[in-house]
Amino acid sequence: MRKELTATREELGVVRERLDTFAADIGHDLRNHLTSVSMSLEMLAAQPSVTADEDAVWIVHRALSGTRSLDQQITELDGAISQLRRLGAAVPRSRSLVEELRAERRDEAAAE
């Protein structure tokens, strides 16, 4: 039973590391692409052909507003992932401790 608990703990550790790496990569990639889009829109907004056209100004500003919203959502997602990481780090330890105590009780009962 203890070998199974150890193996399960190790598997959870590997899964947690993979999730952490995945979450960090996704957040980084999203921010990089979003920054590129935002910078391009800001440069476009400064072009005389855009500033001379009310509709073009409106469209570019609307797109810039969308990039700010996405940036906020990515920030919130990063925060939620961090919180889940912290919660997830505590849960397996608690569960494994309970399982170890149960196993010890079973061993003690079997020995009597």
C-alpha positions as CSV (number, residue, x, y, z in Angstrom):
1,M,0.0,0.0,0.0
2,R,2.8,2.4,0.8
3,K,4.5,1.7,-2.5
4,E,1.2,2.6,-4.2
5,L,1.0,5.8,-2.2
6,T,4.5,6.7,-3.1
7,A,3.9,6.0,-6.8
8,T,0.7,8.0,-6.8
9,R,2.5,10.9,-5.0
10,E,5.3,10.8,-7.6
11,E,2.7,10.7,-10.5
12,L,0.9,13.7,-9.0
13,G,4.2,15.6,-8.7
14,V,4.9,14.9,-12.4
15,V,1.4,16.0,-13.5
16,R,1.7,19.1,-11.3
17,E,5.0,20.0,-12.9
18,R,3.6,19.5,-16.4
19,L,0.6,21.7,-15.6
20,D,2.8,24.4,-14.2
21,T,4.9,24.4,-17.3
22,F,1.9,24.3,-19.6
23,A,0.2,27.2,-17.7
24,A,3.4,29.3,-17.7
25,D,4.0,28.7,-21.4
26,I,0.4,29.5,-22.4
27,G,0.4,32.7,-20.3
28,H,3.7,33.8,-21.8
29,D,2.7,33.0,-25.4
30,L,-0.7,34.7,-25.1
31,R,1.0,37.9,-23.6
32,N,3.6,37.9,-26.3
33,H,1.1,37.7,-29.1
34,L,-1.2,40.2,-27.5
35,T,1.6,42.7,-27.0
36,S,2.5,42.3,-30.7
37,V,-1.2,43.0,-31.7
38,S,-1.4,45.9,-29.3
39,M,1.8,47.5,-30.6
40,S,0.7,47.1,-34.2
41,L,-2.7,48.7,-33.4
42,E,-1.1,51.6,-31.7
43,M,1.2,52.2,-34.7
44,L,-1.8,51.9,-37.0
45,A,-3.8,54.4,-34.9
46,A,-1.0,57.0,-35.4
47,Q,-1.1,56.7,-39.2
48,P,-2.4,59.8,-41.0
49,S,-4.7,57.8,-43.1
50,V,-6.3,56.3,-40.0
51,T,-6.5,59.6,-38.0
52,A,-8.2,61.2,-41.0
53,D,-11.0,58.6,-41.1
54,E,-13.5,58.6,-38.2
55,D,-14.6,55.0,-38.9
56,A,-11.0,53.8,-39.0
57,V,-10.2,55.6,-35.7
58,W,-13.3,54.0,-34.1
59,I,-12.3,50.5,-35.3
60,V,-8.7,50.8,-34.2
61,H,-9.7,52.1,-30.7
62,R,-12.3,49.3,-30.4
63,A,-9.6,46.7,-31.2
64,L,-7.2,48.3,-28.7
65,S,-10.0,48.1,-26.1
66,G,-10.3,44.4,-26.9
67,T,-6.6,43.9,-26.3
68,R,-6.8,45.6,-22.9
69,S,-9.7,43.3,-22.0
70,L,-7.8,40.2,-23.1
71,D,-4.8,41.4,-21.1
72,Q,-7.0,41.7,-18.0
73,Q,-8.4,38.2,-18.6
74,I,-5.0,36.7,-18.9
75,T,-4.0,38.4,-15.7
76,E,-7.0,36.9,-13.9
77,L,-6.3,33.5,-15.4
78,D,-2.7,33.6,-14.2
79,G,-4.0,34.5,-10.7
80,A,-6.6,31.6,-10.8
81,I,-3.9,29.2,-12.0
82,S,-1.6,30.3,-9.2
83,Q,-4.3,29.8,-6.6
84,L,-5.2,26.3,-8.0
85,R,-1.5,25.4,-7.8
86,R,-1.3,26.4,-4.2
87,L,-4.5,24.5,-3.4
88,G,-3.4,21.5,-5.4
89,A,-0.1,21.4,-3.6
90,A,-1.8,21.0,-0.3
91,V,-4.4,18.5,-1.2
92,P,-2.3,15.5,-2.2
93,R,-0.2,15.8,0.9
94,S,-3.3,15.9,3.1
95,R,-4.8,12.9,1.3
96,S,-1.6,10.9,1.4
97,L,-1.2,11.6,5.2
98,V,-4.8,10.3,5.8
99,E,-4.1,7.2,3.7
100,E,-0.9,6.6,5.5
101,L,-2.7,6.8,8.9
102,R,-5.4,4.4,7.6
103,A,-2.7,2.0,6.4
104,E,-0.9,2.1,9.8
105,R,-4.2,1.4,11.6
106,R,-4.9,-1.5,9.3
107,D,-1.4,-2.8,9.9
108,E,-1.8,-2.4,13.7
109,A,-5.2,-4.2,13.6
110,A,-3.8,-7.0,11.6
111,A,-0.9,-7.4,14.0
112,E,-3.3,-7.8,17.0
